[in-house]
Amino acid sequence: MALRFRQLQAFHAVIETGTVTGAAALLGISQPGISNLLAQLERQTQLKLFERVRGRLRPTPEAGVLFQEIDTVVRGLDHVAQAVTDLQNQKAGQLQVVAPHALSIGFMPREIARFAQGRPNLSISYQAQYSTRIQEWVQAGLFEIGICEVPVLSDALTARPFRFECQCVLPTGSPLADHATLTPALLDGYPFVVMGPEHMTYRRTREAFDRAGAQWNTRVHTHLHQNTLSFVKQGFGAALVDPFTIAFDYEGGFVARPFAPQVTLDLAVITSRHRPLSAVGQEFLAGLLESLASHAA
């Protein structure tokens, strides 16, 4: 089956943007052109990839599986195209970094901004993503430098680990904020906003409450550290939140206290063992490691 890249690119763009209109704008071709490419792809694969619901395209389960398979390929060729453009424009290097969402609100933009000072021709490629995909992208060569949650699953990656202490955040006005340090005994039965059960902070907090013989009352489950903090601000309970999310929140509406026993978020800076870093990557990595070390537990 000879699938054309333009068909896959159109399909990928529709999933990413959510509409044919968005895909057309992203790829710089007409909406009928996008629709024609999707129709060709469905005919060649003999798969129904979209259903039209209230005038909008809804991906089928088959489309979800196909998207996962081609995502890395499409992004990789996009990187090749960007590299050719950079060479044509004689750009002075490209910084390629991917990191988890918790570091993407303030920390990583600040680090990249510091590095970009005095480098007006620097091309920057940055993505926020989940840790498993970050490891896949760095291993595939789509990004030079990644930051991910541990464990690092491939021997093809060099990992530089860091451990960051989470703090217990409470809604402003909570009487528990009178305590200098919060413990499971003090929070016995108090409602909590938590990451999913598979997350390291969830497991470690549950173990702390179990050892103390205290009730851990999990009220809200979510999947991003920023979400946990937002729910705390709305009065849903307490949460253990990483230092980056706390440091780069400027709205207030919460108080943060140390939690004992210590619960940490373990991250690693990863690079490929099989590809040498560019000069730009080496310079950025040195500063990034120093900055992360200043926040580490």
C-alpha positions as CSV (number, residue, x, y, z in Angstrom):
1,M,0.0,0.0,0.0
2,A,1.7,3.2,-1.2
3,L,0.4,5.9,1.1
4,R,1.5,9.5,0.3
5,F,3.0,11.7,2.9
6,R,0.7,14.5,2.0
7,Q,-2.3,12.3,2.9
8,L,-0.8,11.5,6.3
9,Q,0.1,15.1,6.9
10,A,-3.5,16.2,6.2
11,F,-4.9,13.5,8.5
12,H,-2.4,14.5,11.2
13,A,-3.3,18.2,10.9
14,V,-7.0,17.5,11.1
15,I,-6.5,15.5,14.4
16,E,-4.1,18.2,15.8
17,T,-6.3,21.2,15.0
18,G,-9.7,19.5,15.3
19,T,-11.2,20.9,12.1
20,V,-10.6,20.8,8.3
21,T,-10.4,24.6,8.4
22,G,-7.6,24.5,11.0
23,A,-5.7,21.9,9.0
24,A,-6.0,23.9,5.8
25,A,-4.6,27.0,7.5
26,L,-1.8,25.0,9.1
27,L,-0.7,23.3,5.9
28,G,-1.4,26.3,3.6
29,I,-3.8,24.4,1.3
30,S,-7.5,24.7,0.6
31,Q,-10.3,23.0,2.6
32,P,-11.4,21.0,-0.4
33,G,-7.8,19.9,-0.8
34,I,-7.7,18.6,2.8
35,S,-11.1,16.8,2.3
36,N,-9.8,15.2,-0.9
37,L,-6.6,14.0,0.8
38,L,-8.7,12.5,3.6
39,A,-11.0,10.7,1.2
40,Q,-8.0,9.3,-0.7
41,L,-6.5,8.0,2.6
42,E,-9.8,6.3,3.6
43,R,-10.1,4.7,0.2
44,Q,-6.5,3.4,0.2
45,T,-6.7,2.1,3.8
46,Q,-10.3,0.9,3.5
47,L,-10.8,2.5,7.0
48,K,-13.5,4.9,8.2
49,L,-11.4,7.5,9.9
50,F,-13.9,10.2,10.7
51,E,-17.6,10.6,11.5
52,R,-19.4,13.8,11.0
53,V,-21.3,14.9,14.2
54,R,-23.2,18.2,14.2
55,G,-21.1,19.4,11.3
56,R,-17.8,18.5,12.9
57,L,-15.4,15.6,12.2
58,R,-15.0,13.2,15.0
59,P,-12.1,10.7,14.8
60,T,-13.0,7.0,14.9
61,P,-11.1,4.6,17.2
62,E,-9.2,3.4,14.1
63,A,-8.1,7.1,13.5
64,G,-6.7,7.2,17.0
65,V,-4.6,4.2,16.4
66,L,-3.3,5.5,13.1
67,F,-2.5,8.9,14.6
68,Q,-0.3,7.3,17.3
69,E,1.6,5.4,14.6
70,I,2.3,8.3,12.3
71,D,2.7,11.1,14.8
72,T,6.4,10.7,15.2
73,V,6.9,10.2,11.4
74,V,5.0,13.4,10.5
75,R,6.8,15.5,13.2
76,G,10.1,14.1,12.1
77,L,9.7,15.1,8.5
78,D,8.5,18.5,9.7
79,H,11.8,18.8,11.5
80,V,13.7,17.9,8.4
81,A,11.9,20.6,6.5
82,Q,12.6,23.1,9.2
83,A,16.3,22.1,9.2
84,V,16.5,22.7,5.4
85,T,14.9,26.1,5.8
86,D,17.3,27.0,8.6
87,L,20.3,26.0,6.5
88,Q,18.9,28.0,3.5
89,N,18.5,31.1,5.8
90,Q,21.9,30.5,7.3
91,K,20.5,30.5,10.8
92,A,23.0,30.3,13.6
93,G,21.9,27.0,15.2
94,Q,18.7,25.4,16.4
95,L,17.7,24.7,20.0
96,Q,15.5,21.6,20.2
97,V,14.0,20.9,23.6
98,V,10.9,19.0,24.9
99,A,9.7,19.0,28.5
100,P,6.7,18.1,30.7
101,H,3.8,20.4,31.2
102,A,4.8,21.3,34.8
103,L,8.0,23.0,33.5
104,S,6.4,24.6,30.5
105,I,4.3,27.4,32.1
106,G,7.2,29.5,33.3
107,F,10.4,27.6,34.0
108,M,11.4,26.5,30.5
109,P,10.3,29.7,28.7
110,R,12.5,31.6,31.2
111,E,15.5,29.3,30.6
112,I,15.1,29.5,26.9
113,A,14.7,33.3,27.0
114,R,17.9,33.6,29.0
115,F,19.8,31.4,26.6
116,A,18.5,33.3,23.6
117,Q,19.7,36.7,24.8
118,G,22.5,37.8,22.4
119,R,21.5,35.1,19.9
120,P,19.2,36.9,17.6
121,N,19.4,34.2,14.8
122,L,18.8,31.2,17.1
123,S,15.9,29.0,15.9
124,I,14.0,27.4,18.8
125,S,11.8,24.3,18.7
126,Y,10.0,23.6,22.0
127,Q,7.2,21.2,22.9
128,A,5.4,20.3,26.1
129,Q,4.5,16.6,26.2
130,Y,4.0,13.6,28.5
131,S,7.1,11.8,29.7
132,T,6.8,8.6,27.6
133,R,6.4,10.6,24.4
134,I,9.3,12.8,25.4
135,Q,11.6,9.8,25.7
136,E,10.4,8.5,22.3
137,W,11.0,11.8,20.6
138,V,14.6,12.3,22.0
139,Q,15.5,8.7,21.1
140,A,14.1,9.2,17.6
141,G,16.2,12.4,17.2
142,L,13.2,14.8,16.9
143,F,14.6,16.8,19.9
144,E,18.1,17.0,21.2
145,I,17.3,17.6,24.9
146,G,14.3,16.3,26.9
147,I,13.2,16.5,30.5
148,C,11.0,13.7,31.6
149,E,9.7,11.9,34.7
150,V,11.6,8.8,35.7
151,P,12.0,6.0,35.0
152,V,13.9,6.4,31.8
153,L,12.9,3.3,29.8
154,S,15.7,3.0,27.1
155,D,19.4,2.3,27.4
156,A,19.7,4.5,24.2
157,L,19.2,7.6,26.4
158,T,21.6,9.3,28.8
159,A,19.8,10.4,31.9
160,R,20.8,13.0,34.4
161,P,18.4,12.6,37.4
162,F,17.1,15.3,39.7
163,R,14.7,15.1,42.7
164,F,12.4,18.0,43.6
165,E,10.5,18.3,46.8
166,C,6.7,18.8,46.5
167,Q,5.0,21.2,48.9
168,C,1.5,20.9,50.3
169,V,-0.8,23.7,49.0
170,L,-4.0,24.8,50.7
171,P,-6.7,27.3,49.8
172,T,-6.1,30.8,51.2
173,G,-7.7,31.1,54.6
174,S,-7.4,27.4,55.6
175,P,-6.7,27.1,59.3
176,L,-4.2,24.3,58.6
177,A,-1.9,27.0,57.2
178,D,-1.1,27.9,60.8
179,H,1.2,24.9,60.9
180,A,4.7,25.3,59.8
181,T,4.9,21.8,58.4
182,L,1.9,19.6,57.4
183,T,1.7,15.8,58.1
184,P,-0.7,13.0,57.3
185,A,-1.9,13.2,60.9
186,L,-2.8,16.9,60.5
187,L,-4.5,16.2,57.2
188,D,-6.3,13.1,58.3
189,G,-9.6,13.0,56.4
190,Y,-9.0,16.4,54.7
191,P,-10.0,16.4,51.0
192,F,-7.2,16.2,48.5
193,V,-6.7,17.0,44.8
194,V,-4.4,14.4,43.3
195,M,-2.7,13.2,40.2
196,G,-3.8,9.9,38.6
197,P,-3.1,6.7,40.6
198,E,-0.2,5.8,38.2
199,H,1.7,9.0,39.1
200,M,4.7,8.8,41.5
201,T,3.4,11.6,43.7
202,Y,0.1,9.7,44.1
203,R,1.8,6.5,45.2
204,R,4.2,8.2,47.5
205,T,1.5,10.3,49.2
206,R,-0.7,7.2,49.7
207,E,2.2,5.4,51.3
208,A,2.9,8.3,53.7
209,F,-0.8,8.3,54.9
210,D,-0.8,4.5,55.1
211,R,2.3,4.5,57.3
212,A,0.8,7.2,59.5
213,G,-2.5,5.3,59.9
214,A,-4.3,8.4,58.6
215,Q,-7.2,8.6,56.1
216,W,-6.2,10.1,52.7
217,N,-9.4,11.6,51.4
218,T,-8.9,11.9,47.6
219,R,-11.7,14.1,46.3
220,V,-10.5,15.3,42.8
221,H,-8.3,13.3,40.4
222,T,-6.6,15.1,37.5
223,H,-3.6,14.7,35.2
224,L,-1.6,18.0,35.3
225,H,0.1,19.7,38.3
226,Q,-1.4,23.1,37.1
227,N,-4.8,21.5,37.4
228,T,-4.2,20.3,40.9
229,L,-3.2,23.9,42.0
230,S,-6.3,25.4,40.2
231,F,-8.7,23.1,42.1
232,V,-7.0,24.0,45.4
233,K,-7.6,27.6,44.7
234,Q,-11.3,26.9,44.1
235,G,-11.5,25.3,47.6
236,F,-11.6,21.6,46.7
237,G,-8.9,20.6,49.2
238,A,-5.1,20.3,49.6
239,A,-2.6,19.0,47.0
240,L,1.1,18.1,46.8
241,V,2.5,20.3,44.0
242,D,6.0,20.5,42.4
243,P,8.1,23.7,43.1
244,F,8.0,24.8,39.4
245,T,4.2,25.1,39.3
246,I,4.2,27.0,42.6
247,A,7.0,29.3,41.7
248,F,5.5,30.4,38.4
249,D,1.9,31.0,39.6
250,Y,1.3,34.7,40.0
251,E,-2.4,34.7,40.8
252,G,-2.3,33.6,44.4
253,G,-5.3,32.1,46.1
254,F,-3.3,29.5,48.0
255,V,-0.6,29.0,50.6
256,A,2.3,26.4,50.5
257,R,3.8,24.5,53.4
258,P,6.4,21.8,53.6
259,F,5.1,18.3,53.9
260,A,6.6,15.5,56.1
261,P,7.5,12.9,55.2
262,Q,9.0,14.4,52.1
263,V,7.3,13.6,48.7
264,T,9.4,14.2,45.7
265,L,8.9,14.5,41.9
266,D,11.8,12.8,40.2
267,L,12.8,14.1,36.8
268,A,15.7,13.4,34.4
269,V,17.3,15.4,31.7
270,I,17.8,13.1,28.7
271,T,19.9,13.1,25.6
272,S,20.6,10.4,23.0
273,R,23.7,8.2,23.6
274,H,24.1,7.7,19.8
275,R,24.0,11.2,18.5
276,P,26.4,14.0,19.7
277,L,24.8,17.2,20.8
278,S,25.1,20.3,18.7
279,A,27.2,23.2,20.0
280,V,24.0,25.0,20.8
281,G,22.6,22.0,22.6
282,Q,25.8,21.6,24.7
283,E,25.7,25.2,25.8
284,F,22.0,25.1,26.7
285,L,22.4,21.8,28.5
286,A,25.1,23.2,30.8
287,G,22.9,26.1,31.9
288,L,19.8,24.0,32.2
289,L,21.5,21.4,34.5
290,E,22.8,24.3,36.7
291,S,19.4,25.8,37.0
292,L,17.6,22.6,37.8
293,A,20.2,21.8,40.5
294,S,19.3,25.1,42.2
295,H,15.6,23.9,42.6
296,A,16.5,20.3,43.5
297,A,15.7,18.8,46.9
